[in-house]
Amino acid sequence: LHIYRHNDLAHLERLLSASAAPRKLIVSDSVFSMDGDAADAAGLAALRDRHGALLVLDEAHATLVYGEGGGGVAEQAGVADRVDVSVGTLSKAFGAHG
């Protein structure tokens, strides 16, 4: 297990490149609730592709808020099809939807 610095894709790239693990998994929030900043979903998807990793993106704070159809940051960035596991919840925007 390696933890990369907050939203620092260059650091994540170095960790992925240095890892000899046969399977790699990138896990990130799409919107970081404490600061309100968003992950670079396109950058994460590019690293996923480059390193043969799986990408898990927690879209709990982005669902119904980002993306044309409310599909989150990955949808907004045009990379939803490259996210292997999209995590969500019905208690954030869905709960306030009506």
N, C-alpha and C positions, 0 to 999 in steps of 0.2 A: 504494500500500500504506500503510495506517494501522494502527498498533498501539495498541489501547486498554489502559488500565491494568487490572491484574489484577482480574477479577471486578467491574469498575466499569461497570455498564450505563448509568449516566447519562453517563459519558464516551463510551461507544460510541454512545449516542443522538446526542450532539453531533457526533461524527465522521460518522455516517451522514447526519445532517441537512445538514451542511456540504458533503457530497460531491456533485459534479455528475456523477459516473460513471454511465453508462447501466446498468451491471450492478454489483451489489454482492454480496459474499460475506462472510459472517460465519463465522469458524472459531474453535472453542474446544475445549479438553479438557472432558469432563464432570466428571471427578475429577482434581484437580491433585495428582500423586503426591508432590511435595515437601512440601506442607503438609497434604494430606489433605482439603482443602475441596472443595466441589462447586460447579459452575456453577449459576446460576439458569436452568435449561432453559426454564421457562415464560416468563421474561423475555426470553431470547434468541429464543424462538419468536415472542413478541409484536413484538419489533423486526424480525424477519424479515418478518412480515406487514405491519407498518406501512411498511416501506421497500422492499418488493418484492425483498428479498434472498434469496439461497440460504443455507441454514444447514448447515454441516458440523460435526458433533459427534464428537469422538474419545472413544469409549466403552471404550477398551482397559482402563482401570482400574475400570470400573463394570460390565462384562458379568459376569453371574452373581452379582453382589454387590448391586446396586440393582434395584429393580423387582420386582413380584410374580412375574413369570416369568423374572427374571434379565436382562431386556432393557436394563438400564442406567438412568441418571438420567432420560433422556427418557421412558422408560416409566413410571418412578415419578412423574414430574410430569404424566403424561397428555398429552404432546406428541410422542410418537414419530412420529406421522403427519405432523408438521410439520417434521421433520428431513429435509433433502434427501439428505444423505450421512452415513451413520453408519459411522465407522471403528472397526474392532475388530482383535483379534489372537487367536491361539490359544495364546499363550505366557504369559498372565497367569492368570486364574482357571480357564480351560479346562485349562491344563496341570496344575493342582493338583486338578482335579475327580476324577481317578481313572483 
